[in-house]
Amino acid sequence: MQEIYDFLKSCGTYYLATVDKDQPRVRPFGTVDIFEGRLYIQTGKSKQVSKEMQANPKIEICALDGETRWLRISATVVRDDRVEAKKHMLDGYPNLQAMYSAEDDNTEVLYLKDATATITEFGKEPKVIKF
């Protein structure tokens, strides 16, 4: 999981895919955290992406590190409403603290469950990590 976290952090931006009824939706994301042995992402409950993940918690993440390695993650997201989880995430992203607070009802952190991550690099066998 640490390798996946490091990969996403090094990319800065990754792309999160959700489903809206029968239409796929893809958005750039940038938050990632490890808390209590789980990989977390963050958004706002008021956003459409949050509503989509609550209706269908299966997501995919895709990220490109430079020009030759990319990462795909398939997972189910689980909302964690604990203040401690939100605070841990926001402590790593001070620039978000003007918009989000660990105590507000909008900040949403979600951990990835039953995740399968595949790191692919040109000319090499893909590396699969399950967490």
N, CA and C atoms as an extended XYZ file, in Angstrom:
393
Properties=species:S:1:pos:R:3:atomname:S:1:resname:S:1:resid:I:1 pbc="F F F"
N         0.826       -1.195        0.000 N   MET     1
C         0.000        0.000        0.000 CA  MET     1
C         0.868        1.256        0.000 C   MET     1
N         1.996        1.205        0.700 N   GLN     2
C         2.892        2.360        0.743 CA  GLN     2
C         3.392        2.698       -0.660 C   GLN     2
N         3.670        1.678       -1.459 N   GLU     3
C         4.128        1.914       -2.832 CA  GLU     3
C         3.051        2.618       -3.655 C   GLU     3
N         1.802        2.241       -3.451 N   ILE     4
C         0.685        2.881       -4.168 CA  ILE     4
C         0.540        4.330       -3.716 C   ILE     4
N         0.606        4.544       -2.414 N   TYR     5
C         0.540        5.905       -1.864 CA  TYR     5
C         1.659        6.768       -2.461 C   TYR     5
N         2.888        6.266       -2.437 N   ASP     6
C         4.035        7.014       -2.962 CA  ASP     6
C         3.857        7.325       -4.443 C   ASP     6
N         3.339        6.376       -5.199 N   PHE     7
C         3.099        6.584       -6.627 CA  PHE     7
C         2.112        7.732       -6.829 C   PHE     7
N         0.976        7.677       -6.136 N   LEU     8
C        -0.044        8.721       -6.288 CA  LEU     8
C         0.476       10.084       -5.835 C   LEU     8
N         1.208       10.126       -4.729 N   LYS     9
C         1.771       11.398       -4.245 CA  LYS     9
C         2.739       11.974       -5.265 C   LYS     9
N         3.558       11.122       -5.876 N   SER    10
C         4.548       11.621       -6.839 CA  SER    10
C         3.874       12.172       -8.095 C   SER    10
N         2.704       11.634       -8.433 N   CYS    11
C         1.981       12.127       -9.616 CA  CYS    11
C         1.331       13.484       -9.352 C   CYS    11
N         0.922       13.713       -8.121 N   GLY    12
C         0.224       14.959       -7.808 CA  GLY    12
C        -1.243       14.888       -8.172 C   GLY    12
N        -1.533       14.581       -9.422 N   THR    13
C        -2.910       14.458       -9.890 CA  THR    13
C        -3.132       13.045      -10.390 C   THR    13
N        -4.263       12.483       -9.996 N   TYR    14
C        -4.689       11.193      -10.540 CA  TYR    14
C        -6.135       11.362      -10.975 C   TYR    14
N        -6.666       10.372      -11.666 N   TYR    15
C        -8.024       10.474      -12.196 CA  TYR    15
C        -8.904        9.396      -11.574 C   TYR    15
N       -10.039        9.838      -11.040 N   LEU    16
C       -10.988        8.976      -10.363 CA  LEU    16
C       -12.191        8.773      -11.267 C   LEU    16
N       -12.543        7.508      -11.509 N   ALA    17
C       -13.708        7.180      -12.326 CA  ALA    17
C       -14.824        6.650      -11.439 C   ALA    17
N       -16.023        7.177      -11.666 N   THR    18
C       -17.231        6.730      -10.975 CA  THR    18
C       -18.279        6.422      -12.044 C   THR    18
N       -19.459        6.013      -11.594 N   VAL    19
C       -20.568        5.778      -12.510 CA  VAL    19
C       -21.748        6.628      -12.053 C   VAL    19
N       -22.351        7.335      -13.001 N   ASP    20
C       -23.544        8.138      -12.762 CA  ASP    20
C       -24.671        7.507      -13.570 C   ASP    20
N       -25.482        6.692      -12.905 N   LYS    21
C       -26.503        5.857      -13.562 CA  LYS    21
C       -25.791        4.931      -14.548 C   LYS    21
N       -25.899        5.189      -15.859 N   ASP    22
C       -25.217        4.340      -16.835 CA  ASP    22
C       -24.067        5.065      -17.543 C   ASP    22
N       -23.670        6.213      -17.007 N   GLN    23
C       -22.627        7.034      -17.644 CA  GLN    23
C       -21.364        7.071      -16.787 C   GLN    23
N       -20.219        6.663      -17.333 N   PRO    24
C       -18.966        6.824      -16.581 CA  PRO    24
C       -18.625        8.308      -16.421 C   PRO    24
N       -17.999        8.643      -15.298 N   ARG    25
C       -17.534       10.015      -15.029 CA  ARG    25
C       -16.095        9.930      -14.535 C   ARG    25
N       -15.253       10.804      -15.035 N   VAL    26
C       -13.841       10.823      -14.640 CA  VAL    26
C       -13.470       12.234      -14.232 C   VAL    26
N       -12.742       12.349      -13.101 N   ARG    27
C       -12.355       13.665      -12.584 CA  ARG    27
C       -10.932       13.622      -12.067 C   ARG    27
N       -10.241       14.770      -12.142 N   PRO    28
C        -8.915       14.834      -11.512 CA  PRO    28
C        -9.063       14.963       -9.999 C   PRO    28
N        -8.226       14.242       -9.278 N   PHE    29
C        -8.161       14.290       -7.818 CA  PHE    29
C        -6.706       14.474       -7.431 C   PHE    29
N        -6.454       14.847       -6.188 N   GLY    30
C        -5.079       15.013       -5.742 CA  GLY    30
C        -4.822       14.591       -4.311 C   GLY    30
N        -5.879       14.256       -3.572 N   THR    31
C        -5.689       13.905       -2.159 CA  THR    31
C        -5.524       12.409       -1.997 C   THR    31
N        -4.563       12.045       -1.158 N   VAL    32
C        -4.353       10.642       -0.813 CA  VAL    32
C        -3.699       10.606        0.561 C   VAL    32
N        -4.075        9.617        1.356 N   ASP    33
C        -3.558        9.529        2.718 CA  ASP    33
C        -3.559        8.073        3.160 C   ASP    33
N        -2.651        7.739        4.046 N   ILE    34
C        -2.701        6.454        4.730 CA  ILE    34
C        -3.029        6.748        6.190 C   ILE    34
N        -4.106        6.144        6.663 N   PHE    35
C        -4.544        6.330        8.041 CA  PHE    35
C        -5.003        4.977        8.567 C   PHE    35
N        -4.462        4.583        9.707 N   GLU    36
C        -4.801        3.318       10.349 CA  GLU    36
C        -4.714        2.137        9.376 C   GLU    36
N        -3.689        2.153        8.533 N   GLY    37
C        -3.449        1.033        7.639 CA  GLY    37
C        -4.359        0.959        6.430 C   GLY    37
N        -5.038        2.064        6.120 N   ARG    38
C        -5.922        2.107        4.951 CA  ARG    38
C        -5.562        3.291        4.070 C   ARG    38
N        -5.782        3.137        2.764 N   LEU    39
C        -5.539        4.211        1.809 CA  LEU    39
C        -6.831        5.002        1.630 C   LEU    39
N        -6.742        6.323        1.827 N   TYR    40
C        -7.900        7.215        1.793 CA  TYR    40
C        -7.803        8.226        0.656 C   TYR    40
N        -8.979        8.667        0.204 N   ILE    41
C        -9.112        9.820       -0.676 CA  ILE    41
C       -10.074       10.793       -0.001 C   ILE    41
N       -10.208       11.998       -0.558 N   GLN    42
C       -11.040       13.020        0.090 CA  GLN    42
C       -11.810       13.814       -0.949 C   GLN    42
N       -13.027       14.200       -0.601 N   THR    43
C       -13.836       15.087       -1.425 CA  THR    43
C       -14.839       15.803       -0.515 C   THR    43
N       -15.812       16.460       -1.097 N   GLY    44
C       -16.881       17.105       -0.344 CA  GLY    44
C       -18.192       16.375       -0.570 C   GLY    44
N       -18.976       16.185        0.481 N   LYS    45
C       -20.252       15.488        0.365 CA  LYS    45
C       -21.232       16.217       -0.557 C   LYS    45
N       -21.063       17.533       -0.706 N   SER    46
C       -21.976       18.304       -1.551 CA  SER    46
C       -21.696       18.123       -3.046 C   SER    46
N       -20.572       17.505       -3.388 N   LYS    47
C       -20.187       17.342       -4.792 CA  LYS    47
C       -20.890       16.139       -5.418 C   LYS    47
N       -21.097       16.239       -6.714 N   GLN    48
C       -21.738       15.158       -7.457 CA  GLN    48
C       -20.944       13.852       -7.350 C   GLN    48
N       -19.620       13.946       -7.345 N   VAL    49
C       -18.789       12.740       -7.248 CA  VAL    49
C       -19.090       11.969       -5.964 C   VAL    49
N       -19.357       12.661       -4.874 N   SER    50
C       -19.705       12.011       -3.613 CA  SER    50
C       -21.028       11.265       -3.752 C   SER    50
N       -21.994       11.918       -4.361 N   LYS    51
C       -23.302       11.283       -4.556 CA  LYS    51
C       -23.165       10.019       -5.416 C   LYS    51
N       -22.321       10.083       -6.440 N   GLU    52
C       -22.108        8.925       -7.305 CA  GLU    52
C       -21.456        7.777       -6.535 C   GLU    52
N       -20.466        8.093       -5.684 N   MET    53
C       -19.794        7.044       -4.921 CA  MET    53
C       -20.706        6.437       -3.861 C   MET    53
N       -21.633        7.204       -3.327 N   GLN    54
C       -22.580        6.647       -2.354 CA  GLN    54
C       -23.595        5.746       -3.052 C   GLN    54
N       -23.988        6.097       -4.273 N   ALA    55
C       -24.937        5.281       -5.022 CA  ALA    55
C       -24.281        4.003       -5.546 C   ALA    55
N       -23.014        4.111       -5.956 N   ASN    56
C       -22.264        2.958       -6.462 CA  ASN    56
C       -20.819        3.133       -5.993 C   ASN    56
N       -20.418        2.448       -4.942 N   PRO    57
C       -19.096        2.669       -4.346 CA  PRO    57
C       -17.923        2.052       -5.104 C   PRO    57
N       -18.174        1.442       -6.242 N   LYS    58
C       -17.068        0.886       -7.025 CA  LYS    58
C       -16.441        1.993       -7.857 C   LYS    58
N       -15.121        2.124       -7.705 N   ILE    59
C       -14.402        3.192       -8.402 CA  ILE    59
C       -13.154        2.616       -9.071 C   ILE    59
N       -12.584        3.415       -9.950 N   GLU    60
C       -11.258        3.143      -10.482 CA  GLU    60
C       -10.460        4.422      -10.437 C   GLU    60
N        -9.171        4.248      -10.220 N   ILE    61
C        -8.220        5.359      -10.217 CA  ILE    61
C        -7.166        5.053      -11.262 C   ILE    61
N        -6.738        6.074      -11.981 N   CYS    62
C        -5.673        5.925      -12.963 CA  CYS    62
C        -4.703        7.090      -12.788 C   CYS    62
N        -3.404        6.781      -12.857 N   ALA    63
C        -2.379        7.817      -12.715 CA  ALA    63
C        -1.195        7.468      -13.602 C   ALA    63
N        -0.544        8.488      -14.116 N   LEU    64
C         0.641        8.336      -14.953 CA  LEU    64
C         1.810        9.002      -14.255 C   LEU    64
N         2.875        8.239      -14.052 N   ASP    65
C         4.086        8.726      -13.391 CA  ASP    65
C         5.156        8.908      -14.463 C   ASP    65
N         5.360       10.142      -14.894 N   GLY    66
C         6.306       10.375      -15.988 CA  GLY    66
C         5.697        9.915      -17.293 C   GLY    66
N         6.469        9.192      -18.084 N   GLU    67
C         5.972        8.784      -19.396 CA  GLU    67
C         5.925        7.277      -19.597 C   GLU    67
N         6.448        6.499      -18.656 N   THR    68
C         6.535        5.067      -18.908 CA  THR    68
C         5.831        4.188      -17.893 C   THR    68
N         5.393        4.727      -16.758 N   ARG    69
C         4.714        3.914      -15.739 CA  ARG    69
C         3.338        4.493      -15.453 C   ARG    69
N         2.375        3.596      -15.332 N   TRP    70
C         1.054        4.057      -14.945 CA  TRP    70
C         0.451        3.080      -13.958 C   TRP    70
N        -0.529        3.585      -13.224 N   LEU    71
C        -1.170        2.856      -12.148 CA  LEU    71
C        -2.667        2.841      -12.386 C   LEU    71
N        -3.256        1.665      -12.187 N   ARG    72
C        -4.719        1.552      -12.177 CA  ARG    72
C        -5.112        0.863      -10.896 C   ARG    72
N        -6.141        1.383      -10.244 N   ILE    73
C        -6.667        0.786       -9.015 CA  ILE    73
C        -8.167        0.576       -9.195 C   ILE    73
N        -8.610       -0.625       -8.920 N   SER    74
C       -10.045       -0.922       -8.827 CA  SER    74
C       -10.336       -1.166       -7.358 C   SER    74
N       -11.392       -0.545       -6.842 N   ALA    75
C       -11.685       -0.684       -5.415 CA  ALA    75
C       -13.138       -0.318       -5.134 C   ALA    75
N       -13.519       -0.587       -3.915 N   THR    76
C       -14.786       -0.121       -3.365 CA  THR    76
C       -14.441        0.913       -2.309 C   THR    76
N       -15.111        2.062       -2.344 N   VAL    77
C       -14.841        3.092       -1.339 CA  VAL    77
C       -15.831        2.970       -0.186 C   VAL    77
N       -15.308        3.292        0.997 N   VAL    78
C       -16.128        3.255        2.212 CA  VAL    78
C       -15.954        4.588        2.933 C   VAL    78
N       -17.050        5.274        3.178 N   ARG    79
C       -17.002        6.562        3.875 CA  ARG    79
C       -16.611        6.355        5.335 C   ARG    79
N       -15.732        7.240        5.815 N   ASP    80
C       -15.322        7.226        7.223 CA  ASP    80
C       -15.640        8.612        7.782 C   ASP    80
N       -16.670        8.701        8.601 N   ASP    81
C       -17.118        9.995        9.123 CA  ASP    81
C       -16.391       10.438       10.391 C   ASP    81
N       -15.404        9.678       10.833 N   ARG    82
C       -14.698       10.056       12.063 CA  ARG    82
C       -13.867       11.320       11.865 C   ARG    82
N       -13.930       12.196       12.840 N   VAL    83
C       -13.167       13.440       12.822 CA  VAL    83
C       -11.679       13.145       12.709 C   VAL    83
N       -11.203       12.100       13.386 N   GLU    84
C        -9.768       11.762       13.364 CA  GLU    84
C        -9.290       11.451       11.947 C   GLU    84
N       -10.086       10.739       11.174 N   ALA    85
C        -9.708       10.405        9.799 CA  ALA    85
C        -9.686       11.658        8.923 C   ALA    85
N       -10.684       12.518        9.097 N   LYS    86
C       -10.730       13.761        8.328 CA  LYS    86
C        -9.558       14.669        8.688 C   LYS    86
N        -9.264       14.774        9.973 N   LYS    87
C        -8.162       15.626       10.436 CA  LYS    87
C        -6.831       15.130        9.894 C   LYS    87
N        -6.637       13.827        9.923 N   HIS    88
C        -5.374       13.267        9.416 CA  HIS    88
C        -5.188       13.628        7.947 C   HIS    88
N        -6.243       13.500        7.164 N   MET    89
C        -6.174       13.862        5.744 CA  MET    89
C        -5.870       15.344        5.578 C   MET    89
N        -6.631       16.200        6.245 N   LEU    90
C        -6.476       17.644        6.073 CA  LEU    90
C        -5.144       18.157        6.602 C   LEU    90
N        -4.572       17.487        7.604 N   ASP    91
C        -3.244       17.889        8.091 CA  ASP    91
C        -2.200       17.768        6.990 C   ASP    91
N        -2.408       16.846        6.064 N   GLY    92
C        -1.478       16.666        4.952 CA  GLY    92
C        -1.726       17.610        3.790 C   GLY    92
N        -2.838       18.340        3.828 N   TYR    93
C        -3.207       19.262        2.746 CA  TYR    93
C        -3.667       20.592        3.334 C   TYR    93
N        -2.736       21.377        3.872 N   PRO    94
C        -3.116       22.654        4.505 CA  PRO    94
C        -3.872       23.594        3.572 C   PRO    94
N        -3.607       23.495        2.266 N   ASN    95
C        -4.292       24.381        1.312 CA  ASN    95
C        -5.793       24.092        1.237 C   ASN    95
N        -6.229       22.921        1.667 N   LEU    96
C        -7.660       22.593        1.647 CA  LEU    96
C        -8.397       23.062        2.895 C   LEU    96
N        -7.645       23.466        3.911 N   GLN    97
C        -8.264       23.811        5.186 CA  GLN    97
C        -9.088       25.092        5.128 C   GLN    97
N        -8.946       25.870        4.067 N   ALA    98
C        -9.803       27.046        3.888 CA  ALA    98
C       -11.196       26.631        3.403 C   ALA    98
N       -11.280       25.439        2.754 N   MET    99
C       -12.558       24.968        2.203 CA  MET    99
C       -13.192       23.859        3.036 C   MET    99
N       -12.353       23.098        3.736 N   TYR   100
C       -12.829       21.927        4.467 CA  TYR   100
C       -12.353       21.968        5.908 C   TYR   100
N       -13.129       21.328        6.772 N   SER   101
C       -12.773       21.207        8.183 CA  SER   101
C       -13.112       19.796        8.637 C   SER   101
N       -12.317       19.264        9.558 N   ALA   102
C       -12.596       17.929       10.085 CA  ALA   102
C       -13.928       17.890       10.822 C   ALA   102
N       -14.391       19.038       11.298 N   GLU   103
C       -15.632       19.087       12.068 CA  GLU   103
C       -16.867       19.444       11.238 C   GLU   103
N       -16.695       19.809        9.971 N   ASP   104
C       -17.884       20.185        9.196 CA  ASP   104
C       -18.602       18.925        8.692 C   ASP   104
N       -19.788       19.104        8.173 N   ASP   105
C       -20.557       17.964        7.682 CA  ASP   105
C       -20.366       17.759        6.182 C   ASP   105
N       -19.501       18.555        5.555 N   ASN   106
C       -19.260       18.429        4.125 CA  ASN   106
C       -18.014       17.590        3.820 C   ASN   106
N       -16.984       17.701        4.646 N   THR   107
C       -15.735       16.987        4.388 CA  THR   107
C       -15.982       15.482        4.416 C   THR   107
N       -15.543       14.826        3.360 N   GLU   108
C       -15.728       13.386        3.246 CA  GLU   108
C       -14.393       12.728        2.961 C   GLU   108
N       -14.047       11.739        3.772 N   VAL   109
C       -12.892       10.901        3.490 CA  VAL   109
C       -13.403        9.480        3.300 C   VAL   109
N       -12.794        8.793        2.349 N   LEU   110
C       -13.219        7.441        2.013 CA  LEU   110
C       -11.979        6.569        1.895 C   LEU   110
N       -12.058        5.359        2.416 N   TYR   111
C       -10.918        4.459        2.251 CA  TYR   111
C       -11.240        3.426        1.176 C   TYR   111
N       -10.178        2.903        0.577 N   LEU   112
C       -10.308        1.921       -0.476 CA  LEU   112
C       -10.321        0.521        0.136 C   LEU   112
N       -11.326       -0.251       -0.236 N   LYS   113
C       -11.513       -1.605        0.280 CA  LYS   113
C       -11.476       -2.574       -0.899 C   LYS   113
N       -10.966       -3.770       -0.662 N   ASP   114
C       -10.886       -4.793       -1.712 CA  ASP   114
C       -10.230       -4.240       -2.971 C   ASP   114
N        -9.124       -3.549       -2.771 N   ALA   115
C        -8.448       -2.856       -3.871 CA  ALA   115
C        -7.459       -3.774       -4.588 C   ALA   115
N        -7.407       -3.610       -5.896 N   THR   116
C        -6.391       -4.245       -6.731 CA  THR   116
C        -5.719       -3.143       -7.529 C   THR   116
N        -4.431       -2.984       -7.284 N   ALA   117
C        -3.643       -1.964       -7.984 CA  ALA   117
C        -2.697       -2.666       -8.949 C   ALA   117
N        -2.596       -2.115      -10.148 N   THR   118
C        -1.688       -2.654      -11.148 CA  THR   118
C        -0.772       -1.542      -11.624 C   THR   118
N         0.524       -1.752      -11.441 N   ILE   119
C         1.528       -0.811      -11.943 CA  ILE   119
C         2.098       -1.411      -13.217 C   ILE   119
N         1.996       -0.665      -14.300 N   THR   120
C         2.463       -1.131      -15.600 CA  THR   120
C         3.566       -0.207      -16.091 C   THR   120
N         4.591       -0.822      -16.660 N   GLU   121
C         5.704       -0.071      -17.230 CA  GLU   121
C         6.045       -0.699      -18.571 C   GLU   121
N         6.281        0.152      -19.580 N   PHE   122
C         6.598       -0.355      -20.908 CA  PHE   122
C         7.722       -1.379      -20.844 C   PHE   122
N         7.495       -2.521      -21.476 N   GLY   123
C         8.534       -3.536      -21.579 CA  GLY   123
C         8.705       -4.420      -20.364 C   GLY   123
N         7.852       -4.266      -19.354 N   LYS   124
C         7.964       -5.073      -18.134 CA  LYS   124
C         6.625       -5.711      -17.817 C   LYS   124
N         6.695       -6.780      -17.025 N   GLU   125
C         5.465       -7.429      -16.555 CA  GLU   125
C         4.751       -6.501      -15.571 C   GLU   125
N         3.420       -6.397      -15.647 N   PRO   126
C         2.694       -5.588      -14.668 CA  PRO   126
C         2.872       -6.126      -13.253 C   PRO   126
N         2.888       -5.216      -12.292 N   LYS   127
C         2.984       -5.577      -10.887 CA  LYS   127
C         1.606       -5.370      -10.259 C   LYS   127
N         1.077       -6.410       -9.639 N   VAL   128
C        -0.260       -6.357       -9.038 CA  VAL   128
C        -0.112       -6.358       -7.516 C   VAL   128
N        -0.796       -5.398       -6.878 N   ILE   129
C        -0.788       -5.275       -5.424 CA  ILE   129
C        -2.238       -5.242       -4.957 C   ILE   129
N        -2.572       -6.138       -4.035 N   LYS   130
C        -3.927       -6.156       -3.474 CA  LYS   130
C        -3.875       -5.682       -2.028 C   LYS   130
N        -4.832       -4.853       -1.667 N   PHE   131
C        -4.899       -4.358       -0.285 CA  PHE   131
C        -6.329       -4.082        0.103 C   PHE   131
